[in-house]
Amino acid sequence: MSEQREVEGIIFDIDHFAVHDGEGIRTCVYLKGCPLHCRWCHSPESQEEEPEILFAPGRCTGCGACVAQCPRGLQRIEEGVRIFDRAQCIKCGACVLVCAAGALTLSGKRRGISEVLEELVEDREFYRNSNGGVTISGGEVLSQPVFVTELLKGLKREGIHTIIETSGYGRKEDLMAMAEYTDLFFYDYKLGDKEEFETYIGGDAGLVYSNLEALRRITDRIVLRVPMIPGITDTDRNIKMLYDIAGKLRIGRIHFLPYNPSAGAKYQWCGREYTLEGLQGDMERLEQLKAMAPETVEVEIVE
């Protein structure tokens, strides 16, 4: 009988000593793949399910090493202009290996449960001394449910605190399975209006809120997190809808996440256009919206 293959996940980053992804010192695991396409997404390299080549033009020295290495001739320099034909790229990574300037990087790598768990456990003393742990984020964790659930089980066996950050966009059964091994959920609230949700994010807002209701029925360990996008999610109407949902479900903690305008560069690396160029966050506006919160809700601005 052949050996059962170990469960694998596609990860684009593991951030050690993170301090903005939950209490204490944490290690944050970022997964590839997300069914949503928020226009403000700060990690556009996380959206595609498979590994992809990122190209940062500002780092390119024009040495031509990638041109010689690409097996399909998709890296070219024509009249001094660097050209990368992404549509035909097979993501073999040959160009990345010879790019001394770091202009080309491979985002995403398949890794087995045991390998990832071993790396996370190495930081155990930091978790213990700071009341920290491991945060699993995305992309979207519900896009890799088997890997995430098995990783959570392993972390629980090691006595490590776990946080899941999710948009709630996935199968309800998968979310319920993860809940048994998750100490805290950071649950994204983006837009309450279904038409606005479809316009700026894509998909069905009803699924997000249906899953939130189901999750709340089995746990109260939920923090609602809101990306505060100027003129889109930080409107009075949207935040009032947020407070109404929090009140209805008796969720007492909300995080406001200030808008970060630096995401635009990453879109260029992915060969995509950033459509929200020019937006600027407003901390005073966030304070105003925080002041609107009912007494039953604690709002924290998480920078």
Solvent accessible surface area in square Angstrom, and as a share of the most:
residue,aa,sasa,rsa
1,M,243,1.09
2,S,101,0.65
3,E,167,0.75
4,Q,176,0.78
5,R,187,0.68
6,E,80,0.36
7,V,50,0.28
8,E,66,0.30
9,G,1,0.01
10,I,14,0.07
11,I,8,0.04
12,F,38,0.16
13,D,66,0.34
14,I,22,0.11
15,D,56,0.29
16,H,59,0.26
17,F,107,0.45
18,A,8,0.07
19,V,92,0.53
20,H,111,0.50
21,D,20,0.10
22,G,19,0.18
23,E,120,0.54
24,G,25,0.24
25,I,51,0.26
26,R,0,0.00
27,T,0,0.00
28,C,0,0.00
29,V,0,0.00
30,Y,46,0.18
31,L,0,0.00
32,K,2,0.01
33,G,1,0.01
34,C,24,0.15
35,P,64,0.40
36,L,3,0.01
37,H,96,0.43
38,C,15,0.09
39,R,97,0.35
40,W,17,0.06
41,C,26,0.15
42,H,78,0.35
43,S,23,0.15
44,P,1,0.00
45,E,16,0.07
46,S,2,0.01
47,Q,7,0.03
48,E,94,0.42
49,E,116,0.52
50,E,88,0.39
51,P,24,0.15
52,E,19,0.09
53,I,4,0.02
54,L,17,0.08
55,F,20,0.08
56,A,5,0.04
57,P,52,0.33
58,G,84,0.81
59,R,118,0.43
60,C,43,0.26
61,T,104,0.60
62,G,42,0.41
63,C,98,0.58
64,G,20,0.19
65,A,36,0.28
66,C,13,0.08
67,V,55,0.32
68,A,94,0.73
69,Q,84,0.37
70,C,23,0.14
71,P,90,0.57
72,R,122,0.44
73,G,40,0.39
74,L,17,0.08
75,Q,3,0.01
76,R,85,0.31
77,I,67,0.34
78,E,83,0.37
79,E,180,0.81
80,G,71,0.68
81,V,90,0.52
82,R,40,0.15
83,I,52,0.26
84,F,30,0.12
85,D,46,0.24
86,R,67,0.25
87,A,93,0.72
88,Q,93,0.41
89,C,24,0.14
90,I,98,0.50
91,K,85,0.36
92,C,73,0.43
93,G,6,0.06
94,A,19,0.15
95,C,9,0.05
96,V,33,0.19
97,L,155,0.77
98,V,49,0.28
99,C,26,0.16
100,A,108,0.84
101,A,46,0.36
102,G,25,0.24
103,A,4,0.03
104,L,4,0.02
105,T,56,0.32
106,L,75,0.37
107,S,8,0.05
108,G,5,0.05
109,K,126,0.54
110,R,125,0.46
111,R,38,0.14
112,G,9,0.08
113,I,22,0.11
114,S,67,0.43
115,E,79,0.36
116,V,0,0.00
117,L,26,0.13
118,E,118,0.53
119,E,39,0.17
120,L,0,0.00
121,V,31,0.18
122,E,126,0.57
123,D,13,0.07
124,R,64,0.23
125,E,95,0.43
126,F,90,0.37
127,Y,10,0.04
128,R,143,0.52
129,N,122,0.63
130,S,31,0.20
131,N,109,0.56
132,G,5,0.05
133,G,0,0.00
134,V,0,0.00
135,T,0,0.00
136,I,0,0.00
137,S,9,0.06
138,G,11,0.11
139,G,22,0.21
140,E,2,0.01
141,V,0,0.00
142,L,9,0.04
143,S,46,0.30
144,Q,27,0.12
145,P,33,0.21
146,V,96,0.55
147,F,5,0.02
148,V,0,0.00
149,T,18,0.11
150,E,60,0.27
151,L,0,0.00
152,L,0,0.00
153,K,62,0.26
154,G,0,0.00
155,L,0,0.00
156,K,66,0.28
157,R,177,0.65
158,E,63,0.28
159,G,68,0.65
160,I,4,0.02
161,H,71,0.32
162,T,0,0.00
163,I,1,0.01
164,I,0,0.00
165,E,31,0.14
166,T,3,0.01
167,S,8,0.05
168,G,0,0.00
169,Y,36,0.14
170,G,20,0.19
171,R,142,0.52
172,K,74,0.31
173,E,104,0.47
174,D,21,0.11
175,L,0,0.00
176,M,50,0.22
177,A,47,0.36
178,M,0,0.00
179,A,7,0.05
180,E,136,0.61
181,Y,51,0.19
182,T,3,0.02
183,D,42,0.22
184,L,29,0.14
185,F,1,0.01
186,F,3,0.01
187,Y,1,0.00
188,D,24,0.13
189,Y,2,0.01
190,K,20,0.08
191,L,0,0.00
192,G,11,0.11
193,D,30,0.15
194,K,129,0.55
195,E,139,0.62
196,E,61,0.27
197,F,2,0.01
198,E,115,0.52
199,T,76,0.44
200,Y,56,0.21
201,I,3,0.02
202,G,27,0.26
203,G,37,0.36
204,D,76,0.39
205,A,1,0.01
206,G,23,0.22
207,L,60,0.30
208,V,4,0.02
209,Y,36,0.14
210,S,44,0.29
211,N,0,0.00
212,L,2,0.01
213,E,57,0.26
214,A,5,0.04
215,L,0,0.00
216,R,39,0.14
217,R,176,0.64
218,I,99,0.50
219,T,11,0.07
220,D,103,0.53
221,R,109,0.40
222,I,6,0.03
223,V,1,0.00
224,L,0,0.00
225,R,10,0.04
226,V,0,0.00
227,P,20,0.13
228,M,2,0.01
229,I,5,0.02
230,P,25,0.16
231,G,63,0.61
232,I,19,0.09
233,T,0,0.00
234,D,14,0.07
235,T,46,0.27
236,D,63,0.33
237,R,130,0.47
238,N,4,0.02
239,I,0,0.00
240,K,113,0.48
241,M,56,0.25
242,L,0,0.00
243,Y,14,0.05
244,D,98,0.51
245,I,35,0.18
246,A,1,0.00
247,G,40,0.39
248,K,146,0.62
249,L,22,0.11
250,R,183,0.67
251,I,7,0.04
252,G,34,0.32
253,R,102,0.37
254,I,0,0.00
255,H,11,0.05
256,F,0,0.00
257,L,43,0.21
258,P,36,0.23
259,Y,20,0.08
260,N,72,0.37
261,P,62,0.39
262,S,68,0.44
263,A,1,0.00
264,G,15,0.14
265,A,53,0.41
266,K,48,0.20
267,Y,7,0.03
268,Q,106,0.47
269,W,62,0.22
270,C,11,0.06
271,G,51,0.49
272,R,92,0.33
273,E,142,0.64
274,Y,19,0.07
275,T,85,0.49
276,L,20,0.10
277,E,131,0.59
278,G,63,0.61
279,L,47,0.24
280,Q,124,0.55
281,G,41,0.39
282,D,74,0.38
283,M,81,0.36
284,E,121,0.54
285,R,57,0.21
286,L,6,0.03
287,E,88,0.40
288,Q,92,0.41
289,L,0,0.00
290,K,75,0.32
291,A,85,0.66
292,M,69,0.31
293,A,25,0.19
294,P,53,0.33
295,E,182,0.82
296,T,109,0.64
297,V,14,0.08
298,E,111,0.50
299,V,11,0.06
300,E,80,0.36
301,I,30,0.15
302,V,24,0.14
303,E,138,0.62
